[in-house]
């Protein structure tokens, strides 16, 4: 298992060093600094083996986190752990920076003592850690309190404590999709997929059992004809108190094919496997209920058509057309097109019909921003780029044009059909719960080669 | 104000001040001081001098302070063992504290202090904590057992902690179970004794599967990893475990997913491959693997390294997912390179167009390594997908036109491979290649270009000039280039002898007289001798038809692949190396895939029905590497005349560089011995021998014929004595018989008949023997046999019952057929088929034998075996050992695969045999022994 954990700043100075195993010596700290941080070449692998010692590292801005081992450990787990650890640190003191780490080093040691034992990851849930590792130092707790802590740390439902009460039972569902595209200059889709996340904010009393229904083909078929329909897309939340989307509908054509999905640990995976139902007892507050991925029938919100012409050695002409491809009644926001320019650019003249475009020399790109754009519209930008003479023989490898945007619908076609809440012990029913749903589609890596 | 200030104190007399503060009465001051100490410790300052003062702060009810002191203790206790004793009392007291957090903290820390005297005191508190009422304490204690075991394994075993630990597997709390599993796995790894106590059975596995649903993600990983070490008793159990593990594939944590994949991949081995369940499992595996590619780049990297293994094991899993491996502009370089690897593996005719378009795109990127690999990948595509070859070649030509130096060089290297694969098809582009001659500065590219010129010398008008231009700086070239240049000029000479005599003289003398490199010198001598003795033979050797090159590269050896599959998600799978290659000390057991479940199998596979490997069209054999051509030549080994001949001197008159050196027999000696090592163990050319043997008028090689044995003593045969043996001549089996009449009267009316036998042997013609046979005289005959007779399995397998009749009586005798006469001439399996078959045959079918006291080297051995239709398909040199991979086929269609491990200077060879029908093993091994000892 993990033999030691080190955190370095960009200069390679150690900020945190915690050794869990006897086979890791102090020299390991230096070996990593010399061979990886100070290495002349760019790092070619996140796993490095130096003298039979393996180093796993990740980088957050200019902080290096390294886990060290001499055994044949589970590599996926080590990386998952390192990422989780940065999440935990961020949850305690915000951004993981040198200053923050130095300011909280005692806290970090305390956390490290708790979340790794002999190199084995233990409970890393921030919600629970915060109940007994605090920045103020532990106040003396009553016996009941401590036993509640220990049962939560080790408990079967480690993510929720008993006895939560709300005057108003309410829940929010965010369907957040990031749509990824790689398109050839000729407009052919090379690859496209949607990575979706369902983030739930629950303010529910007691230990509520929730059942979640979506328009996935497999789930719907196995349930048979209970599908719902919705026509209430909009920017904000859609409120629905009487069970979401209860209008009956016969069609299954609105269903989508989900390639793969993953769930928060509160979801009963065995039930999903056997009964195709998503049921869970949610943590209190905000959490990510589910992640999914689709590749079929994605409605791509935008298309970019680039036209790059090199006029001689010192001039280039670029024309970019952006077309929006969704219902005219909807509005896309924060639209941004990033058009890379060669390194030897000396000047740029840009003309665009809509929005603002600027050449940013430091980023080697023309950045074109459009605050709002309706569906089924088209905008155009043209630019003249002047180039300096260079000796560099190598051709400029045109990086792809990338886009950012936010649209108020789910490009995959994903729909929430229902979310039912049962709390047998308390006297509130599914109907009393106020439920809100919101769909947001954002650009992931949305690129068109040119 | 944060804690950063503790890092900045660099005043003189710091230690002294700290000492004062540590002993201060004020709690706050104390705490400040301890923090400063820890900060100094972190940056590597030695603060061990403060040990007693820090330990004094231990007795406090402030948990934060206590934790800091414990941290200090863990770091320095080892260097101050006597002082550390001072802390014991506090630990023991803390283990009794009413607060479970403190009890756990004490037992957790105590386990980390590796001082014998403290360890002694640890046992009792640990025992109590293992049975503590609070699960938090129990889960901490479980890990502590592993800590203690690491310090003193004997103590743990003597004190009965192993049993206590095992009991925790039935704990009601899932996290306790998970930590207990983790501790058990570690202890089992370290100590074989403990492994016996802690062995998993189906009961414990069941408990683990139950806990799996409820524990944290990390706990799930521990449990899944532990389950992957368990071999179920039959396929039913394997399937039920699979069913309970597959839901984990939908977990958000990549480690859980990959560990679940590992369990499923392993258990699938036990299930019926064609069954519906396996098909559904295979379908379930693809989506989660693809999803891993949207995780953080480091996790993607681990996933990609594992996917690389998985597609080699089961290529069907991801065959439709090519697109997800397309490289993104912002991927880190390590992800890009791995994706490229997998793209090449998944390339097929169906997706070649897309792949090629992508690769072309990548070839214009910035990162040199990535570009090179992309160019190489285009070449691999050409070789793998024949219909696309032309497009690939034109893409490469486009790339050459870019004149980017490393792109051009890389392109030339792969074009050489394309020429090898499709001879006489794309020579029109040679002119373009020649234009770039001057820019080539890397040895591999230069060598490749020279090879191309030599190979197509007759079509390049100025080939001699081109080669001559290389010759100018001959001494400064890399060996690879020198060797290639030598061969190319010899080729040129053989093709255009008139005007290149001078050139060939020059290169021969440069390589033999002016070079210190033994490889080069030896090759020079061979060519020289060959050219001067028999140019016709030289032509046949140097310009011989080349074996085809393989379509796949970098395939992992099947046994290693199987081992790595058992290590999915671990470091071994990232390095693609077995754990003992990078983990110190513990040898550990090699992990192997579980054998296929026997139910419904086996019977079908037995003798009666020949099980052919999956019918594949005959394909290329594998000769890897750039200078394979020369490798082929030099791997020639004449086994023919037997060992006496083989041991002769290697070079007659080496120093003269003798061009006059001798006739046939001496020439023969050159080839007779040892040259195989000239190229540092190059690829083994199995079928090179035939041609050369003919050139030198060698007798045809002969298979091993055991001496005749008495089958029927005269006393039992009423005066007829029969001795006999078996031989394989001209592709047929012969029974060599000698009848001796020891009776007083002549014998006549001989006839012979066989009982039903395992291989259906029967006489192919009537026995032709002198008759009548006068007293005291003998007669011999050679009776051809065929295998079309009735089949009945005998015990032992090779038993043959024979009835011989004469005018006196009918006699029955029983003899053993040496199995090798049943090895057919077409027993040379294609390398790819071999790999696939080896993988396909379950590993429990693999049996190892040791053959002692063999006095031959690898090449003699492979020649000897070849003479008996045991074909060496590939030879590898692994860490000084020669590994020969061999195949043979029996007359009834049973294939037997073998791996022969030969260590230099060790006369004991290790033979591993793999076949679907295990009944033949004993006989096969006997054959190897006989042949190798002969």
Interface residues (C-beta under 8 A of the other chain):
Chain A: X1 X13 X14 X15 X16 X17 X19 X20 X21 X22 X23 X26 X29 X42 X43 X44 X45 X46 X47 X49 X52 X54 X56 X58 X69 X70 X71 X72 X73 X74 X75 X76 X77 X79 X80 X81 X82 X83 X99 X100 X102 X103 X104 X105 X106 X107 X109 X110 X113 X117 X118 X120 X121 X122 X123 X124 X125 X132 X137 X138 X140 X141 X143 X146 X147 X149 X150 X151 X153 X154 X155 X156 X158 X182 X184 X190 X191 X193 X195 X259 X260 X261 X262 X263 X264 X265 X268 X269 X270 X272 X273 X288 X291 X293 X393 X394 X395 X397 X399 X400 X445 X447 X449
Chain B: X2 X3 X4 X6 X7 X35 X38 X39 X42 X43 X44 X61 X62 X63 X64 X67 X68 X70 X71 X75 X98 X99 X100 X101 X104 X108 X111 X112 X114 X134 X135 X136 X137 X139 X140 X143 X144 X146 X147 X150 X173 X174 X175 X176 X179 X182 X186 X213 X214 X216 X217 X218 X221 X222 X225 X244 X246 X247 X248 X250 X251 X252 X253 X254 X255 X257 X258 X259 X287 X288 X290 X291 X294 X296 X297 X298 X299 X301 X302 X303 X323 X324 X326 X328 X329 X330 X333 X334 X354 X357 X358 X361 X364 X365 X366 X402 X403 X404 X567 X569 X570 X571 X572 X573 X574 X575 X579 X582 X583 X584
